[in-house]
Amino acid sequence: MSVVLILALAAMQSDSSTLTCGGSGLVRNCTAADGSTYIERRIGQRLVRKGTTSDGQSWTEYVSQNLDGWRLQGEDSTGAQWFQMCNPRSGIRGTDRSGQPFARKVGEEGCTY
């Protein structure tokens, strides 16, 4: 399965066009234009992302694939938590890092990650 960064990170990180990643296979290192970084590890059907924002806060996200989409859970060093899920019929919905709920339609890429 190819790794396609969805982004839910678009809602949480920076614009995907400013995201650069190196590495391949099971481990990737990514940096956004704002200076935030993360390491992404694939463990079976699950991704674990651990990173640092440009202002020095650490965060962790767990992304798992479910029957027809994906589910993401995250937490940062301040104790903030967020949750997102993608379903082709209902789109991407959940909360962003500030705790605000959001919902948006799924694009052509569907619910791959």
CORGI-V280766 format. One record per helix or strand. SS is the DSSP state (H for helix, E for strand). FROM is the first residue (numbers start at 1). TO is the last residue. Records with the same first field share a line. If there is no record, write none. Layout:
SS->FROM-TO  FROM-TO
//
This chain:
H->9-12  16-18
E->19-22  27-32  37-43  46-52  58-65  69-76  81-87  91-95  101-104
//
